[in-house]
Amino acid sequence: MGLTAAQIGEQLAKGVEQEAKALVLDIARNLRVKPPEGTPVQTGHARRNWIPSAGEPHSGVVGNDDAAFEQGLAAVLAYHLGDGPLWVSNSVDYIRALNYGSSKQSPAGFVERAVDLALAKAQARQG
């Protein structure tokens, strides 16, 4: 006996949720690694402000702890498709300048590279 349409739909939703979570967590991880692959680091402030979230992007700038990051991880891990989009955001006012190459530690486009690496990893998981 085969699966019902509802069971197939549940399995598909679970698979999409799992893959979406993995993708967002990989992007966040890629952005938080040390240069030259990740965010340039002088004080760690910009790198610490990559915050994953569900439903809407994290707003505001975080201080010297990882509480917002940990809360974001928990939200992503608890994510369901009906919760809205997943995000990885950074509200530091100079993050665009860093991504455009203002630091010699990481070349311009490190954000795009972080996303590309995560997408390649997702594609590899799919075979």
Stockholm file with secondary structure:
# STOCKHOLM 1.0

chainA/1-127         MGLTAAQIGEQLAKGVEQEAKALVLDIARNLRVKPPEGTPVQTGHARRNWIPSAGEPHSGVVGNDDAAFEQGLAAVLAYHLGDGPLWVSNSVDYIRALNYGSSKQSPAGFVERAVDLALAKAQARQG
#=GR chainA/1-127 SS CCCCHHHHHHHHHHHHHHHHHHHHHHHHHHHHSCTTTSCCCSSSHHHHTCEEEESSCCCSCCCSSSHHHHHHHHHHHTCCGGGCCEEEECCCTTHHHHHTTCSSSSCTTHHHHHHHHHHHHHHHHHC
#=GC SS_cons         CCCCHHHHHHHHHHHHHHHHHHHHHHHHHHHHSCTTTSCCCSSSHHHHTCEEEESSCCCSCCCSSSHHHHHHHHHHHTCCGGGCCEEEECCCTTHHHHHTTCSSSSCTTHHHHHHHHHHHHHHHHHC
//
